Amino acid sequence: MSCDQWVEAWKVGVTPAFFVRGSIPDELAGEMEQQQMEAGNMTTLSKSQERTTTTARLQTLARETLAAMELGLVNLTYRREGSQWVLRLMIEAEGGVGLDDCAKASTQLSAVLEAEDIIPQSYLLEVSSPGIDRPLFTEDDYRRFAGRQVNLRTHAPMAGRRQFQGVLKGCDNGQVALRLPTGETVNLPFNNLASGRLEVDLDHQLSRLEHTGLTPADNCPSEGKVRE
């Protein structure tokens, strides 16, 4: 008799009255435990896949909405923090992003998200600029900012260290090339990078401000609760 058949028989009273649930034979108990574990794993996997799908839809929608405002999406995360779900976006624009840009983007994104109804629960929307020490997220970022001074940190040590500083030379075939202060060039696997940031370049920032007339906006968070 299979595990499912045994449980069904127990439910309808085919087994003796004294044969209680706690007396399941060892081999059947093991089979039931395995089925419960598999069901739990499937539920966890399903929720993870659902979050991944939701995040992908949010990224597509955010890029389209921001592009219409001549803004770009640097990064987007959607996660639970304590009892609150948080949708956090980092945006950029040619010449820099100011507080007004963040506020307008937040208002427009809130309206679009409400209309599309992608997120069913209440959440907090945060929109900010990347700041002058812009973080690097994608391989395209490492190609785009070639020639800039950067600070990188790896997951696993390389040559006995995790911290690297130097001039970014680009990214090709999953390898980030970095020229160290010693003049040596090292190749760091992109998949081993835990984080990367541009080093603050005051000359670059002053030049940008002179051309755009913007005031410095290292960070311009704009928050708004929606769908309470």
C-alpha positions as CSV (number, residue, x, y, z in Angstrom):
1,M,0.0,0.0,0.0
2,S,1.4,3.4,-1.0
3,C,1.7,6.3,1.5
4,D,-1.3,8.1,-0.1
5,Q,-3.4,4.9,0.0
6,W,-2.5,4.3,3.6
7,V,-3.5,7.8,4.6
8,E,-6.8,7.6,2.7
9,A,-7.5,4.2,4.4
10,W,-6.8,5.7,7.8
11,K,-9.2,8.5,7.0
12,V,-12.1,6.2,6.1
13,G,-11.6,3.8,9.0
14,V,-10.2,0.7,7.1
15,T,-7.3,0.4,9.5
16,P,-8.0,-0.7,13.1
17,A,-9.5,1.9,15.5
18,F,-6.3,1.8,17.7
19,F,-4.1,2.6,14.7
20,V,-3.7,6.3,15.3
21,R,-1.9,8.9,13.1
22,G,1.3,8.7,15.2
23,S,1.6,5.0,14.5
24,I,2.4,5.3,10.8
25,P,5.0,2.6,9.8
26,D,8.5,3.9,9.5
27,E,8.8,3.4,5.8
28,L,5.5,5.2,5.2
29,A,6.4,8.0,7.6
30,G,9.7,8.5,5.7
31,E,7.8,8.7,2.4
32,M,5.3,11.2,3.8
33,E,8.1,13.4,5.3
34,Q,9.8,13.4,1.9
35,Q,6.6,14.4,0.1
36,Q,6.1,17.3,2.6
37,M,9.7,18.5,2.1
38,E,9.3,18.4,-1.7
39,A,6.0,20.3,-1.4
40,G,7.6,22.9,0.8
41,N,10.5,23.3,-1.6
42,M,8.1,23.7,-4.5
43,T,6.3,26.4,-2.6
44,T,9.5,28.3,-1.9
45,L,10.7,27.9,-5.5
46,S,7.3,29.1,-6.8
47,K,7.4,32.3,-4.6
48,S,11.0,33.0,-5.7
49,Q,10.1,32.6,-9.3
50,E,7.1,34.9,-8.8
51,R,9.3,37.6,-7.2
52,T,11.8,37.2,-10.1
53,T,9.0,37.6,-12.7
54,T,7.5,40.6,-10.8
55,T,10.9,42.3,-10.6
56,A,11.5,41.8,-14.4
57,R,8.1,43.3,-15.2
58,L,8.9,46.2,-12.9
59,Q,12.3,46.8,-14.6
60,T,10.7,46.9,-18.0
61,L,7.9,49.2,-17.0
62,A,10.3,51.5,-15.1
63,R,12.7,51.8,-18.1
64,E,9.9,52.6,-20.5
65,T,8.4,55.2,-18.1
66,L,11.7,56.8,-17.3
67,A,12.8,56.9,-21.0
68,A,9.7,59.0,-21.8
69,M,11.1,61.5,-19.2
70,E,14.6,61.4,-20.6
71,L,15.8,59.5,-17.6
72,G,17.6,56.2,-17.3
73,L,17.3,53.3,-14.8
74,V,20.5,52.5,-13.0
75,N,19.1,49.8,-10.7
76,L,15.9,48.5,-9.3
77,T,15.2,46.3,-6.3
78,Y,11.9,45.0,-4.9
79,R,12.2,43.2,-1.5
80,R,10.6,42.8,1.8
81,E,12.3,44.8,4.6
82,G,10.8,44.0,8.0
83,S,7.0,44.2,7.6
84,Q,7.2,46.5,4.6
85,W,7.7,45.8,0.9
86,V,10.1,48.4,-0.7
87,L,10.5,49.2,-4.3
88,R,13.7,51.1,-4.7
89,L,14.9,52.8,-7.9
90,M,18.1,54.6,-8.7
91,I,17.9,56.9,-11.7
92,E,20.2,59.0,-13.9
93,A,20.2,61.5,-16.6
94,E,22.6,63.2,-19.0
95,G,24.1,66.0,-16.9
96,G,22.9,64.6,-13.6
97,V,19.7,64.2,-11.6
98,G,18.2,66.7,-9.2
99,L,15.6,66.6,-6.5
100,D,12.9,67.7,-9.0
101,D,13.8,64.8,-11.3
102,C,13.4,62.3,-8.5
103,A,10.1,63.8,-7.3
104,K,8.6,63.8,-10.9
105,A,9.8,60.3,-11.5
106,S,8.3,59.1,-8.3
107,T,4.9,60.7,-9.1
108,Q,4.9,59.3,-12.7
109,L,6.0,55.8,-11.6
110,S,3.4,55.7,-8.9
111,A,0.6,56.5,-11.4
112,V,1.8,53.9,-13.9
113,L,2.3,51.2,-11.2
114,E,-1.2,51.9,-9.9
115,A,-2.7,51.6,-13.4
116,E,-0.8,48.4,-14.3
117,D,-1.5,46.8,-10.9
118,I,1.7,44.7,-10.9
119,I,2.2,44.8,-7.1
120,P,-0.9,43.7,-5.1
121,Q,0.2,44.6,-1.6
122,S,1.1,47.9,-0.1
123,Y,4.7,49.1,-0.6
124,L,7.0,52.0,-0.2
125,L,8.5,53.6,-3.4
126,E,11.9,55.2,-3.1
127,V,13.6,57.0,-6.0
128,S,17.1,58.4,-5.8
129,S,20.1,59.4,-7.8
130,P,23.3,57.3,-7.9
131,G,25.4,60.0,-6.3
132,I,28.8,61.1,-7.3
133,D,30.3,57.8,-6.3
134,R,27.9,55.9,-8.7
135,P,27.7,52.2,-8.1
136,L,28.4,49.8,-11.0
137,F,25.9,47.0,-11.5
138,T,26.2,45.6,-15.0
139,E,28.9,44.6,-17.5
140,D,27.7,47.6,-19.6
141,D,28.4,49.8,-16.6
142,Y,32.0,48.6,-16.6
143,R,32.4,49.2,-20.3
144,R,30.7,52.6,-20.2
145,F,32.9,54.1,-17.4
146,A,36.2,52.8,-18.8
147,G,38.9,55.4,-18.0
148,R,37.4,56.3,-14.6
149,Q,38.9,55.6,-11.2
150,V,37.0,52.9,-9.4
151,N,36.9,51.0,-6.2
152,L,36.0,47.3,-6.5
153,R,35.4,44.5,-4.0
154,T,35.3,40.8,-4.8
155,H,33.4,37.9,-3.2
156,A,36.4,35.5,-3.1
157,P,39.9,36.8,-2.5
158,M,42.2,37.2,-5.6
159,A,45.9,37.3,-5.1
160,G,45.2,37.4,-1.3
161,R,42.9,40.5,-1.4
162,R,39.3,41.5,-1.9
163,Q,39.7,45.3,-2.3
164,F,41.0,46.8,-5.6
165,Q,41.4,50.4,-6.7
166,G,42.6,51.7,-10.0
167,V,41.6,52.9,-13.5
168,L,38.8,50.9,-15.2
169,K,39.9,49.6,-18.6
170,G,36.6,48.0,-19.6
171,C,34.9,44.7,-19.6
172,D,35.1,41.9,-22.1
173,N,34.0,38.3,-22.1
174,G,33.0,38.5,-18.4
175,Q,36.4,39.9,-17.3
176,V,36.8,43.4,-15.9
177,A,40.1,44.9,-16.6
178,L,41.6,47.2,-14.0
179,R,44.9,49.1,-14.1
180,L,46.4,49.2,-10.6
181,P,48.4,52.2,-9.2
182,T,51.5,50.1,-9.8
183,G,50.8,50.1,-13.5
184,E,49.9,46.4,-13.6
185,T,46.6,45.4,-15.2
186,V,44.5,42.7,-13.6
187,N,41.4,40.9,-14.9
188,L,38.7,40.3,-12.4
189,P,35.8,37.9,-13.2
190,F,32.6,40.0,-13.3
191,N,30.7,37.2,-11.5
192,N,33.2,37.5,-8.6
193,L,32.6,41.2,-8.1
194,A,30.6,41.9,-4.9
195,S,30.5,45.7,-5.5
196,G,32.0,48.4,-7.6
197,R,31.8,52.2,-7.4
198,L,33.2,55.2,-9.2
199,E,35.8,57.1,-7.2
200,V,34.7,60.7,-6.5
201,D,36.2,62.9,-9.2
202,L,35.8,66.5,-8.1
203,D,37.2,67.9,-11.4
204,H,34.7,65.9,-13.3
205,Q,31.8,67.0,-11.1
206,L,32.8,70.7,-11.2
207,S,33.0,70.5,-15.0
208,R,29.6,68.9,-15.2
209,L,28.0,71.5,-12.9
210,E,29.5,74.3,-15.0
211,H,27.9,72.9,-18.2
212,T,24.5,72.1,-16.7
213,G,24.0,74.8,-14.0
214,L,22.8,72.1,-11.6
215,T,23.6,72.2,-8.0
216,P,25.2,69.1,-6.5
217,A,22.7,66.3,-5.8
218,D,24.7,63.4,-4.3
219,N,21.5,61.7,-3.3
220,C,17.9,62.8,-3.8
221,P,15.6,60.3,-2.3
222,S,11.9,60.7,-3.0
223,E,9.6,58.5,-1.0
224,G,5.9,57.8,-1.2
225,K,3.6,55.1,0.2
226,V,1.2,53.7,-2.3
227,R,-1.6,51.1,-2.2
228,E,-2.2,51.1,1.5
